[in-house]
Amino acid sequence: MNRKQRRAVNKISANPSSASALPISSQMFAQAVQFHQSGRLAEAEETYHNVLRVDPTHAEAWSNLGLALRSRDDFDRAVAAYRRAIVLRPNYLEPHLNLIDVSQALGDREKAIFFTGRVVAIRPEIPEVHNNLGVLLQEQGRIPEAVVCYHDALRIRPEFADAYSNLGMALHELGRNDEAIEACNKAIHYKPGYAEAYSNLGGALRALGRHSEAIDAYRQAIEAKSSFAGAYSNLGMALTDLGQIDEAVEACRKACELKPGDPEALCNLGTALQKQSEVKEALATYRKAVVLKPGYASPYSNLGMGLHEENKFEEAIAALHYAIRLKPDYAEAISEYVQMRRHICDWADFETDQQRLFELIGEDKPVASFILLASSSSPHEQLVCAKQSISRMPVPAHAPFVHQREGRHDKIRVGYLSIDFRDHPVGRLMPEMFSRHDRNRFEISAYSYCPDDSGPTRQRLRAACDHFIDIREMSHVEAAELIHRDGIDILIDLTGRTLGARTEIMALRPAPVEVSFIGYPGTMGTSFIDYVIADPFLVPFDQQPFYTEKIVHLPDCYQPSDTSRVMANPPPTRADCGLPADGFVFCTFNNTYKITPPVFDSWMRILQQTPHSVLWLYCKTPQTIANLQREAEARGVSANRLVFTGFAQMEVFLARLNMANLFLDSTPYNAGATCNDALWAGLPVLTCVGETYVGRMAGSLLNAVGLPELVTKSLADYEAMAIRLANDPALYASLRQRLWTNRSTAPLFDMARYTRHLDAAFATMAERWRSGQAPAPFAVPVLAGA
C-alpha cells in the first residue's frame, strides 16, 4: 500500500514576538532573516548568533538558527536550538514542527510522534496535524491510534480527502475492509482523480477477493497519476491473484522502472516472476530488494521460498531465519523455515518447531497445509489447517457457471488438471491409466499448466489423452471458461495445495463435479471439491468428519501404477552404488523432510541389531548428509554405516532399488509413488501405519500387492520385523519371491482392473449429479471380471 504522508513544512519566523526583544537585536534579526530567505545561510547563521549574544531570550532567533543548522544536516545543534526556543516559549509552534522534521530525518519515529502530539495540544484546530500524527503512528504499526487521529482530523474538516484516504488504508490494515472502501470512496468524492485513494481502495477490494474491481481501482490510480509506481506494483499483485502472470510481470517491471530503488516493487516483481517459473530472475530481484532495504522482511522470506525451489536449502534457511529476526511473528516465514530445516534433517529444535506450527494454526496464522503433513498431526488438526489455508486463497470474482443436467453429451467428459504432466511422481503414474479409460463411455482431456519438458513422460501423457491442452499462459478465469466451454462433466485436481498449484481454477467451479485425486494426500478443506478418491485402508469411512470432500473407495488401492516402467540395462552393481558386496542393505529413498527423529531412532536400533548391515539414503545436499551422519554417531552408530545417493533418471533409479534388500518407510509421512516404484522393482517395503492419509499410503499399496505382514502398527513391531527379515535369510527370500510373483497377479499392478473401478466411480459421480443427488460417500464394488 502507498501512504499519503502529510509532512510539516519548515517555516522561517520573520517577525519577533518576544516582549523582551531589544531594538538592536530586532534590527540584526531582520538582517538575518533576509540572509536566510535569500539562501545566504552561512551569513544568516552568523547573524542569528549575534542576535543571541545580545538577547539570549530571542525565541525566533533560536528557531531560525535551528533551521539554518538543519539545512546543512547539523542535526544535534539544530535540535538544541529548537529545544531552546521551546523552553523560552512553550507554545511556539514552528520549533515543534521543525523537531518533527528532524526526528523523521533521523529515523526517530517515536520522537516525531511525541512532538506531533505537542503540536496537536498547542493547536488542536489544525486537521493537518492530526493527519500527520496518524501517519506517524501508522508507520509505527500503532494502527488503532492512527484511526483515532484520522477521525479527529475529519471532525475538524469533514471534507479532508487526505485523511479519508489514510483512514481507508488504516482500516484495511485492521481487516475492516468494507469500512476502508467507504473511506476511500469518500476521499475520491472530495478529491476526484485522487490517485493514492484509488490505490488504497484497490487494496481493500483485493483483500475482499474483489480482484477485478481492485484492478480497475489500480488502473484508475495510474490514469490519474501515470508516474505512480506503487499503483503499478499493486496492480501486478492483483493480476498475479487472477493468474494473469505475464501482465503482472509487465506491471511490476513498470513499477521498478518508475522507482528503481523501491524494494517493495522489486519484491512484488520477484513474486510475479516466480509464478512465471522464472525462479533465477526472481531470486536476483529479491537479492536487490534486500540490499536496498536490509530491514525489510518480505524479500528475505520470498528469497527463502525461491531458494527452496532451487533445492538450495541452507541458503533458504539463512534467508528465512533473517526474515524471522526482522519480523518475529512472520507466520509464512516461520512455517517455511521449519520445513527447510526438515529438508536438511536439522533437528536441533524439532519439537519446538513442531509446536510452533500448531501454535500458529491455533492463532489462525497462515501456515501452508502441506507443511503440517510431516508432523505428528491428527486428522482434525490437518482439517483445521487445510480450511485456514484455503480460506486465504484469492479466488477471482466471476459469475457462476451454469451446468445443464440434461442432454450434455453421449460420453462422460473427464478433465484432469495438473502442474505435473511431466517427469514427476504424479505424472509418471498417469499415462497407462489415461490410456485404459473406456473410450466408449469416457472422453479424456488433460489441462496442463507446467512448462513443457518435452520428456518421454510428457509425450506419453499427451498420446494417452483425447485432448491435451496447455493452459499455462491463461489466467485462472480464462482457464475455467475454457474447461466450461469444453463441457467437462468431472474435473479432477491432481495437484491440490502443493507447490505451483492453481486451485483457484477449481474454486470457480467450471465443471459440475470436482474431485481431488493423488496429488494432495489429505483433505483440501474446501466446499468446492465434491469427492476425494481413496480406498478402505487409506481413508476409512469413519474419517469422513475430517474431510470436506465425500470419500470414495476404490476396492483395492487408491493409487494407479505404470506397468511399462523399465530398469536400466545393464543394471548398476553394488560397487557402482558405493554399497558393500555382502551384508543386508536397508534403504529409504523418501524425501528427507519425511525423516523424523523417532523414525531415525528406530533405524539406528535396527542397524545395531543387524551386524554388517547399512542404511542407504537419498539426499540432496552435503549439509543433509553431515547432519544425518552426526545424528547416527550420537545414537552410537558409525557414520560409515550410512550410504548416500543423489538424483538418477527413472530407469537407473529403479535398477538401483534392486541393489537393496528392504525399503524402510518413514512415518508419519509414508512413501507414496516411491513405494510403488520399489514394489515394482521387486523391493519389499516395510511401513508403520499412522492415523492420516499420508501415514497409510504405503500400507494401502502393500495390501494391494499381497504383503500385509509388512504393514506394522507400532515402531516396536516395525523394528522387530526389520531385524527378523535381515537375520533370517530364508524368510526374507520367500517374501521377496512372493513379491515377484504377485507383481503379475495382485491388484496393485493390474491396471485394467484398476481403471475399470475408477471408471465406475466416475460414472456414479456423474449419475448422482445428473439425477440431482448431492455428493455422498460411496464404495465401488469389485466388478465382475476384475
N, C-alpha and C positions, 0 to 999 in steps of 0.2 A: 504494500500500500504506500501511497505517496502523501506525506504530511504536508499540509499547507501551514508552514510555520510563520507566525507573525512576530517579527523581531522588533525590539525597541530601536528607535533612531537616535543616535548621539546628537546632542544639541549644544551649541556654544551659547553660554549665557552672555548676553550683551549689556544688560543693564544691572548694575549693582543695586541690591535692595537692602544691604546691611545698614542698619541705622548708624553704625559707628564709622562708616566709610569716610575717610579723610579726603578733602578736596584733592590733595596731591596724588593720593592713591587712585582716586577716580579718574584723573587725567591719564595716569600710567595704565590703568586697566583698559580705558578706551583705546589707547595706542596698542596694547597687547592684543585686543580683540581684532583690530584692523590687521595686524600682522597675521593673526590666526586665520581670519577669513580669506586673506589673500594667499595663503599657503606658505607663508614665511615662518615655518614652525620653530626653527631654532631661535629666531628673534622673539617670537611670541613667548616661548618658554622662558627665555632670559628675562623678559619684561614682567611676566607673571611672578617670577621670583623677586623682582624688585618691588612689585606691589606688596608682596607678602612680608618683605623686610620692613616696609613702612607700616603695614597693617596686617598682622598675623591672623586677624579675625575675619578677613575678607573671604567669605564662603564661595562667591562666584569665581574668584581667582584660583582657589584650591580646586574647584570642579573643572575649570577650563585647563589648568595645569595638568590635571589627570588626563584630559582628552589629548593634550599635546604629547604627553608621555606614552599614552596608548597608541598613538599614531606611529610611533617607532618601536612598538612592541616591548616597551619597558613596563611590563605588567605589574611588577611588585611596587614600584614607585607610583604608578598610576593608581593602584588600589589604595595605597596610603594617602594619596591626595584626595581621592573621593571620600574616603572614610573621615578625613579631617573636615571636609566640607559638611558632612552629615552631622558630625559632633557639634559643629558650630550652629547648624540649622537642621534639626532632626527631621523636619517635614519637607526638606528641599528635594524636589522630585528628580531633577536631572542627574545628580550623582548616583541616586538609586538605579536609574535606568542604565547609566554607564557601567555600574557594577554588575548589572545583569549581563551586559555585553562582554565584559572582561571575563566573567565566570564562564560564559559559554565558550569564549575563545580558548580558555584554559581547560575546557572539558569538565569543569566542576559543576555538574547539573544541580547538585544539592544547594550550593550557594546561589546559583541562578534562581532556583525556586524560592529560596529564602528572601532574596532581595525583591523578586517579583511580588511575593506576598506583602512585603513592606509597602510597595507601590500601591497595591490594592488597598491597604489600610489607609494610606495617605489620600488617595484619590479614588474611592470606590465607584465613582460615577463614570469612569472611563472603561467602556466594554473591551477595548483592545487589550488592556492589561489583564483582564480576566481570561481572555482568549489565549494570550501569550503564556500565562501561568498554566493553563490547561495543556498546552503543547508541551511545556517542560515536564509536567507531571506524567503525561502520556509517554514521553520518551524514557522516563524512569520506570515505566511499567505500572505506574500508580493510576490505573485507568478509572476506577470509580471516582477518585478525587478530581481527575480531569473532567469527567462528565459534569460534576457539580460546577466547576469553573465555566464550562461552556454554557450551562443553563443560566449561571449568573450573568454572563455576557448577553445572553438573549433576553433576559428580563429587562436589562437596561436598553437594549436595542433589538427589538423583535425581528427586524428585517436584516440582521447581521449575517450575511451569507457565509463568510469565512467560519464563523462559529458553528453554523449548521453543518458545514462540510466536515469540520473537525469532530463535531459531535457524532456525525454518522460513522466516521472511522472508529471512534472510541467504542460506540455501541456495537459495531461489527466485531471488534476485538473481544468484547464481553459475550459474544454469541447472540446478541439481541438484534438479529439481522432485519426483522420486519421494521423495528423502530429505526434502525440505521437507514433503511431505504427511504422511510418517511423524511428523516432529517436531510438526507442528500437531495431528495426531490425539492424540499423547501429551499435549500441553498441554490439549486438551479432556477427555481421560480424567482427568487430575489436577484439572481445574478445570471441571466441567460448566457449560455456559452461558457460556463464555469468549468474548465477542463478538469481541475482537481476533484470537484464534486462528482463529475461523471465517473472519474476513475474510482473514487470511493464507493459510489453506487454500484459499479461493476463488481467490486469485492464482496459486497453484501449479497448481491444477486447470485454470484458464483457459490458462495457459502450455502445458499439455499438450494443449490442444484439447478438454478435457472440460468443455464450456461449460455443459451442463445441470447437471452436478454443481457447477460453480462458482457458478451462480445459486442452487442450493439452499444452498450454504455461506453466500453473502452474505445470503440471506433468513433463515437461522438466526442470523447475527450481528445482523440487525435485530430479530428476535424477542427475542433476549437483551438487546438494548440499543436501544430504539426511537429514541433520540436520536443514533444512531451515523451521523453524516454521511458518514464515509469509506466505510462499507459500502454506503450508498445510491449513492454516486458510483461505486464499483467495480461494483456491480450494474448501473448504467447502461452501463458499458463492456462488460460481459459480454452484456447484452441487445443492444447495438449489434453485437457479433460475430455474433449469431444473426439479425440483420436485423429484430429486434423494436424498431423505431426509436421508435414512439410511447411504448411502455413505457419505453424507455431515456431518452427526454427527461423523462418523468414522474419517474423515479428520480433523475436528475441535478438536476432542479428541487427535489426534496425535500432533496437534499444541500445545495444552496445556501440553501434556506430554514432548515435547521438550523444551518448555519455560513456566514452571508452573506459573510464575508471570506475564505473559503478559495479561493485561486487554483487549486488542483488540481481542486476540484469545478467551478469555473467553466470551466476548460479542458475537462473531460470533457463538461460541458453543451454547450459550443461544438461539440465533435466530433459529438455526437448531433444537434444542430440542423443542422449542415452535411449530415449524412446524410439529414436530413429535407427537404433543399433550402431550409431557412430560412437562407440564407447571410448576409443582412444582420444578423439577430439573432445568428447565430454570431459574426460579426465584432465586434459590440458586446460580446459576452460575453468574447471573447479580450482586447479592449481593457481591460475591467475587471480581468481577471486580471493583465495586465502592470503596471497601476497599483498593484495590491495587492502584487505581488511582482516588482519590476523585475529581479531576478536569476534568474528562473525562465525557462528557455529554451523549454519546450514551447509555451506560448501564443504566443510570438513566431513560432515555426515554423508553428503552426496558422494564425495570423493571415496569414502569408505565403501559405499554400496557399489560404485563403479569398479573399484579395485576388486571387489568380490567377484564381479562378472569376469574379470581377467584372471581369477584364481590367485591373486596376489594378496594372500590372507594377512601376512604380517604387516604389510603396508596399510591394508584396510583397517586392521586393529588399531594401529598407531593413529590414523586419522579419526576413527570413531572415538577413541579414548580422549583425544584432544577436544572433539566436539562436546563430549560429556563434561569435560573440565570447564568449558566455557558456559555450558547450559546444563546443570546437573539433573534437571527433570526432563531432558530431551528423550521422550519415550522411544521414538523411532530409532534414534542412535543407540540407545541402551539395548534394545532387543536385537538389533543387528550386531552390536558388539558382542553380545552373548553368543549369537550364532557363529560369528567369526572365530571366537575363541574355541568353540566346539570343533570347528573345522580343523584346527591345528592341535586339538587334544590338549589345550591348556586348561587344566582342571584345578588351578590354584584356588579358585573361589567358586567351584562348581555348584555347591549347594546354595551359596549366597546368590549367585547369578540366577539360578532357577527360581529361588524365592522372589527375587526382584521382578521376574516376569509375571508371577502370579499377583504380586502387589500392583503392578501397572494395570493388569486386567481388572483387578478389583477396583481400581481408581478410574476405570473406563478410559484409559490412555491407549493411544494407538500401538498395538502390537500385532505384527503380521501373524495370522493364524497358523501358517505353515511352521513358524519357528517353535510353536508350542508342541508340535507333534513328537519331537525327540525328547521331551521332558516326561517325567512320570506324572502325566496329567490324566484325569478321569474323563470319561465321555462327556459329563456335564461341563467340565471346565473347557473342553475343546469346543463345545457348542456355544458357550458364552463368548469365548474369544472369536469364533467364526462370525457370530452375529455382530459383535462390535466392529470387526474388521470390514465386513461387507457394508455396514451402515455408513462407513466413511467413503465408500466408493462413489466417485462423481458420476451420476447417471444423467445422460443428456435428456433434456426435455423433448418429448416427441408425442404426437397424438397416438393413442393406442392403435395397434394394428387390428384389423378386423379379420377374423378367421371363419370362413364358411364351413359348416359341418357337413353339408350335403354336396354330393357331386363334385368332390375335389379332383380325384384322379383315379385311374384304373389301378395304379400301383401306389404303395405307401412310399412317400419320398422321405428318405433319411439323409440328414446332413450332419457331417462331422466337422467340428470347429476346433482348430488347434494351432499352436505355435510350434508343434513338434513333428510336423510332417517332414522329417529329415533324419539324419543319423543320430537318433536319440532313443533312450529306452522305450518311450511310449511309441514313437514312430516305428521302431523295429517290431513291435508286437502286432501291428495292424494289417500289413499287406495281405496275408493269407486270409484273414477274417473278412476283409473287404471283398476279396475275390470270391469268397464262398457264399456271400449273401444270395438268397434265392431271387434271381433276376425276374422270375415270373411274378413275384409278389412285391419286390422292392426295387427302387431306383436310388442309387448311392451317389451322393455328392460330398466332396471334401472342400472345406473353406480354410485356406492356409494363410497365416499371417507371419510366417518366418521367412528369412532370406532363403533363396533357392541355393542349396549347396551342391546341386547337380550330382549328388552321390547316388549310389545304387538303391538305397532305401527310398529316396525321393522318387526315383524313376519307377520303382515297383509300386509305390503308393499311387502315383499318377495312373499307371496302367491298370490298377485294380479297381478304379472308380469309374462310374459312368461320366462324371463331371468333376474336374479338378480346377478350382477357382482360386486365384491368388488375390487376396483382399488386403494385402499389406499396405497399399497406398490409399485405401479407402478410410474415411472416418468411421467411427462407431455407427453413426446413423446411416451412412451410405451402405455399409456392410449389412446392417439389419434390413434395410429396404431391399437390397438385392436378394437376401435369403427369403424374404417375404414374397417378392416377385417370383422367385423360383418355386414357390408353393411347397416349401418344406413342411412336412407333417410332424416330424420328430427331429429336433435339433439336439445334438449330443456334444457336450463340452468335454474335451479331452485334456484340458489344461487346469481348470479350477483357479485357485488363487496362487499359483506358482509364478516364478519369475517371467515377466513379459505378458502375463495373461490379459486378455481383453474381455473380461466378464461383463463389461458394460454392454456388449452386443447382446448377450443373453438377457440382460436386465430389460432390454427394450421389447422382449417377447415377440421376436419375428416369426416364431413357429408356435402352434397351439400346444405342443407337448415339448418339454425341455428336460434333458437328462444329464446327470453327472456320471461320468464313466472313466475309470482307470487313472486319469491324470491327477486328481486330488484325492488323497487317501483319508477321507473323513467327510463330515457334513460341511456344506458351504454356508449354512446358517442364513439362507435367504428364502423368500417366498416364491421367487420366480422360477426356481428349478423344481420340477414335479417329482422326479424319481432319481434314485441312486442305484446302480447295478451292483449287486453283492452276491453272496451265497450263504447258506445256512451257518457255516462255520465263521466266515469273515465278519458278518454283521447279523447276529440272530435277531429275530423279530422283537425280542424283549428290549432291544436297543432303540426301538422306534422313538421313544420320548426324547432321545438325544440327537435326532435328525429332523431337520426341517423338510427334507425330501422323503417321499414314501419309499420304503425299502422294497426292492425287487430281488427275489432269489432265483439265480440260475441253479440247476440241480447239482452241478459238480463243483465248479470253480468260477470265480468272478473274472479270472484273467485269461485272455486269449494267448495263444502261442504261435510260433512260426516254425513249421517243421522243415523249412528249406535252409535253415542255418547250417553252415558248413565250417569245419575246422581247418586250420592251416595245414597244408601237407607239403613237405614233411613237417611234423609237429616239432616244437622245441623239446629239448631234453631238460632233465632236472638241472644239469650243469649249466645249460644256457640260462636258466632262471635263477641261478645262484642258490639252488637247493641242494641239500645233501643227497647223495646217491641212495643211501639207505635211511631208514627211520621214517616215522609217521609224520606226514605233513598236514597240519591243520591250516586252514586258510580262512580269511574273511575279506571279501572284496567289496563290502559295503562302503559307501562314503564315510569318511572319518568322523563327520559330525554325529553319526549314529552311535559311535562308541562312547559309552558312559563308564565312569569309574566302577560301578558294581559289576558290569559285564566283563570289564577288563580284569577285575579281581578274579572272576571265575576262570578266565582264560589262563591267567598265571597259575592258578591252582591246578588246572588241567595239565599244564606243562610240567609242573613239579611232580605230578603223579604219573607222567609218561616219559621215562628216560629216552633220550635220543630223538625226541620229537622237536619240531619247530613250528612257529606260527608265521604264516605268510600273509602279509597285509598290503593293501593298495593304499598308497599315499601320494599326495600331490606336491608336497613341499619338504625341503630339508628340515624346517623347523618342526613339522609334524613328526618326522622320523626321530629327531632328537628328543622331543617330548615323550614319545612312546618308549624310547629306549630308557630314558630316565625313570619313567613310571615302572617299567619292568624291573630295573635294578632295585628300586625302592620296595618292590614286593619279593625280593630275593631270587629273581630270575635273571640270568645273564642276558645282556642286551644282544649277545651273539645268537640267541635263540629266536630272535625276531628277524625275518627276512622281508625286504620291501620291494615292491614293484610299482611301476607307473602305468601310464596310459598305453593301450595297444589297440590296434584295429580289431574288429569283432572276430575275425577268423583266428587271429593269433590269441585273443583273449580266451576264446572257447577251448583252444588247444592247451593253453596254459592251465585251465581248470582241470584238465585231465592229469596234470602232474601232481595234483593234491590228492589227499585221502578223504578229508572230511571238511566241509564248509561249516564253520561255527557262525551261526547267525547272531545278530545284535538284538538287543531288547532295551527299551520299549519300542524301538522303531526297527521292524524287521526288514529283511531283503524282500523286494518285490520282483521286478524284472530280472535282477541279478540272481535271485533264487531260481527263476525259470531257466535262465542260461545255464546255471550249474547243473540242474537236474537234466537238462537236455544233453549236456556234455557227459553225463553219467556220473556226476559227483554227488554223493549223498550230502544233504543239508540237515544240520541239527538245529532246531529252534526251540525257543521258550516263549510260550504264548502270553499275551497281555490282555487288557480289557478292551482296547480300542482297535479300530480298523488297522492302523499301522502295526499293531502288535500281534496281528493274526494273519497277516498276508502269507508268510511262509508256511504256516500251518495249513492254510487253505490249499496251497499248491501240493504240499506233501500228502495230504489226504487224497487229493485227486490223482496222485501218481502211485498210490498204494503203499505208502510208507508211514503209517500213522504212529509207529513206535518212535519216530524221530521228532514227534511233537510233544515236548515236555511242558509241565505245568509249573515248575519252580526251577530256580537256578541250581538248587541242590540236585534235583533229578537230571538236569541238563549236564552238570559236571559229571555225575555218575555215568551217564550214558556215553559221554565223550571218552572218558577214561576206559570204560569197558570195551568200546569199539577199537580203541588204539592198542589195548593189551590182549585182545582176543582175535587173532588173525582169521580164524575160521568163521567166526560170527561176522566179522567185517566183510569177508569175501562173499559170504552168502547174501548179505544185504546189498552189496554193490552189484552182484549178479542179478538180483531181483529187480533193481532199478533199471538195468539194461534191458531186461525182458519186458518190464512194464512200459518202457518208452513206446513200444509199438501197440500196446493193448489198453493202457489206462486212459481215463477220460482227459487227463491234463493235455495230452498231445493229440487227441482225436478232434481235429478242427472241424471236421464235417459235423460231428455230434455237437460240438460247442456252438457252431453258428446256427444250427437248427434250433437250439434252445434260445439263443439270442434273438433270432427272427421271431420266435413265438412270443418272447417278451415284448418286442416292438409291436407285433400285431395286436397283443392285448392292450397295450397303451393306446394305440390308435383307435381301437374299437371302443374302449371306455370313453375316449374323448368324443368320438362321433355320436355315441349314444347319449351324451350329456352327463355321463357319470364323472364325479370328482375323482382325482387321483387317490389311490388307496394301495396299501401294501399288498403284494401277491407273490406267489411262488409258481415258477414254471414247472409243470410236471415233467418227469422223464418221458420223452416221446417214443412212440413205437419205432423200432429200428435204430434207436440211439444206444 
